[in-house]
Structures are given as C-alpha cells and as structure tokens.
Amino acid sequence: MRAQIIAGDKGEVILPIIYTDNYLTVMSHESNTIVATYDAPTILDQATELRIDGYNLNAQSLPLGQAEKEMGSNPVFQAGNQ
C-alpha cells in the first residue's frame, strides 16, 4: 500500500514532504498510522487529498479537510482484496 498527499486539480505530489512510512503492508483487520510533514504555506491555495493505492487495493482519495471533519485528524482507509 502507498500513501501520498496530493494537491491541486491535477493531483500534483507535494514536495518536499516527509512520511514516517509511505509504502507498507497492512493485513486484514490491521491498522497503521502514517504521519506526513510538509510546508503548508506552499499549498494554502490548493485543495489537498490523501491518496491510498496498492497492489490489491483500488485507489482511494479523501480531501484532507473532509477527512478531518469526518474522522478527526486521523483519516482511515479500509484495505483488503477488492
């Protein structure tokens, strides 16, 4: 599974960005926390999303503002065979 924070209408990758881990394996019923650190002033005028994709996972994206409203500061995605 891979996690990315993207910005803008074209889904540009935000750089520089530091992840605690952005390629990981998560089995059914497991969870993992990923922390991303980036310079917010460079993206203030752009919509940002958390994108998760992987070998056996359909790509999923969730706007960061929406993720914070719905799930607090820890967006959660369900991984598994799809």
C-alpha positions as CSV (number, residue, x, y, z in Angstrom):
1,M,0.0,0.0,0.0
2,R,1.2,3.5,-0.8
3,A,0.1,6.8,0.8
4,Q,0.5,10.2,-0.9
5,I,-0.7,13.7,-0.2
6,I,-1.5,15.4,-3.4
7,A,-2.6,19.0,-4.2
8,G,-4.4,20.9,-6.9
9,D,-6.8,19.8,-9.7
10,K,-4.0,17.8,-11.4
11,G,-3.1,15.8,-8.3
12,E,0.5,17.1,-8.1
13,V,2.6,15.5,-5.5
14,I,3.6,17.9,-2.7
15,L,7.3,18.3,-2.3
16,P,9.2,18.4,0.0
17,I,7.3,16.0,2.2
18,I,8.5,13.6,4.8
19,Y,6.4,10.5,5.7
20,T,7.0,8.2,8.6
21,D,6.3,5.4,6.1
22,N,4.5,5.6,2.7
23,Y,5.0,2.0,1.4
24,L,3.6,-0.6,3.8
25,T,1.8,-3.9,4.2
26,V,-1.4,-4.0,6.1
27,M,-3.2,-7.3,6.5
28,S,-7.0,-7.6,7.1
29,H,-8.1,-6.2,10.5
30,E,-4.7,-4.4,10.9
31,S,-4.1,-0.7,11.1
32,N,-1.2,1.6,10.7
33,T,-0.6,5.3,11.4
34,I,1.3,7.4,8.8
35,V,2.4,10.9,9.6
36,A,3.3,13.3,6.8
37,T,5.1,16.6,7.4
38,Y,5.1,19.3,4.8
39,D,5.2,23.1,4.5
40,A,1.5,24.2,4.4
41,P,2.2,27.7,3.1
42,T,3.2,26.2,-0.3
43,I,-0.2,24.7,-0.8
44,L,-2.6,27.0,1.0
45,D,-4.5,28.0,-2.1
46,Q,-4.8,24.4,-3.4
47,A,-7.2,21.6,-2.3
48,T,-5.2,18.7,-0.8
49,E,-6.1,15.0,-0.7
50,L,-4.8,11.8,0.9
51,R,-4.5,9.2,-1.8
52,I,-4.0,5.5,-0.9
53,D,-3.3,2.8,-3.6
54,G,-1.8,-0.6,-3.8
55,Y,-1.4,-3.9,-5.5
56,N,-4.7,-5.4,-4.3
57,L,-6.4,-2.1,-3.3
58,N,-8.4,0.2,-5.6
59,A,-7.1,3.7,-5.4
60,Q,-8.9,5.9,-2.8
61,S,-8.7,9.6,-2.2
62,L,-10.2,11.7,0.5
63,P,-9.9,15.5,0.8
64,L,-7.9,16.3,3.9
65,G,-10.4,18.9,5.2
66,Q,-13.2,16.3,4.8
67,A,-11.1,13.6,6.5
68,E,-10.5,15.8,9.5
69,K,-14.2,16.6,9.8
70,E,-15.4,13.0,9.4
71,M,-12.7,11.2,11.3
72,G,-10.8,13.7,13.4
73,S,-7.1,14.2,12.5
74,N,-6.6,10.5,11.6
75,P,-8.2,9.6,8.2
76,V,-8.9,5.8,8.0
77,F,-9.0,3.7,4.9
78,Q,-10.0,0.1,4.7
79,A,-7.5,-2.1,2.9
80,G,-8.3,-5.6,1.6
81,N,-8.9,-7.6,-1.6
82,Q,-11.0,-5.6,-3.9
